Structures are given as structure tokens and as C-alpha cells.
Amino acid sequence: MPKVNKQVLILISGILWSGVGLFLIRLAFRWFAELSINEIIFSVLLGIILGTTIAYFGFIGLANKNIERIKQYQNKVCLWAFQKWTTYLLIAFMMSLGIFMRNTSFIPKSLLSPMYIGIGSALFIASFSYYLFIFKKGSFENT
């Protein structure tokens, strides 16, 4: 396995959180063709409220805990160490659940859309915790 500096792990985490967040938002926006204008407005407003709430009360804290965990590493570590191994199990479960929900016909897109916008925007907002850490002056000198 390739080994990288902990700075690279933090950057990878930020990029992945941003990318996944934007991907989820994009999926939700694709469903807008199936929704009425009122459902679109509802989806966007509820998604933004959910996203900021989830980011503030959950994902930003997780990102900061992840940063602190990465800071504890000595020297170079495995490229995949930007997440704990147990988190990969959670990611696999969440991806499977998302694929299932998207592909079943009994969950209307008008309900999925605000959930996807909410989780996507929360991930995107929380990804800035990684970027802020990276770009703080001297942030890596003391890690």
C-alpha cells in the first residue's frame, strides 16, 4: 500500500467529503424533473435546513475528530488511513442503503430529494473543516 504524509490524508478526506456531498446534491437535483415547483422549493429549503443542522451538530464534529486522529500518526501512513477501518463498514452500509432507496419505487423522490440535499450539503459544509485546518498558518508545523 502506498504511504503518504498525514497532510495528504487530511486533504484526501476534505476532497472526498466535498465530492460525495456534491454527488448527493447532484442526484437530488436530477430528480427535480419529476417534481412539481412546490416540491422542488420544499426539497431545497428542507435540504438546506437539514444540511446545516447535520453539519453543525454532527459532521463538523466528526471531521474534527478525524483530523485529531490523523494528527496523532507518526511519519507516513497507509493512503487508506484517512478513515478508521470501522468507518469503511459504515460507508459500505450507507452506500448500499442509498442505492436501495434510490432504486425502489415505494420511496418517492419528493422525500429522497431533501434527504440527499441535506446529507450532501452537510458533507460539503463539513469538508471545509479539513481545508481550514490545512490552510491555517503553521497548522502542520505542530502536528
Phi, psi and omega in degrees: 000138178293143179249141183224165175289158180294335176299320179294321179298319180293319177296317178301315179301312180299315181296317180293317178297317178297313183298315180294319178301312179294325177299314180295319178297318179299318177300314180299318181294329178295332180283349182300334179297335181268354187253157174282168180298323178294320178293324178294313179299315178300314181299314182293312182296312180295322178298318179294317178296313178300315183299313180292324179293313180296319179297310185294313186269354184222294192290326178295319176297319177296318179297317180294322175296321179295317178300314180298320178297315180295322180299334182284345181296148175259134175056212181275146179226170181303140180306327183277001183280008178289346173232152172291153182298327179293333179293329178297326176295317178296318179299316179298318178296313181297320178295317179297316178298317179297316178296317178299311182297321180293327187263359176266146183272349183274356174252110183292147180297336178293338175267324179290323185303309179295328177295315180292320177296318180297308181292319179298314181290327176296316177298316181297314179298313183293335179299336179290344173298319178294313182295319179298320178297315182297317188269358173294137181299123176077014185298331182263349179292331184255010182267000000 
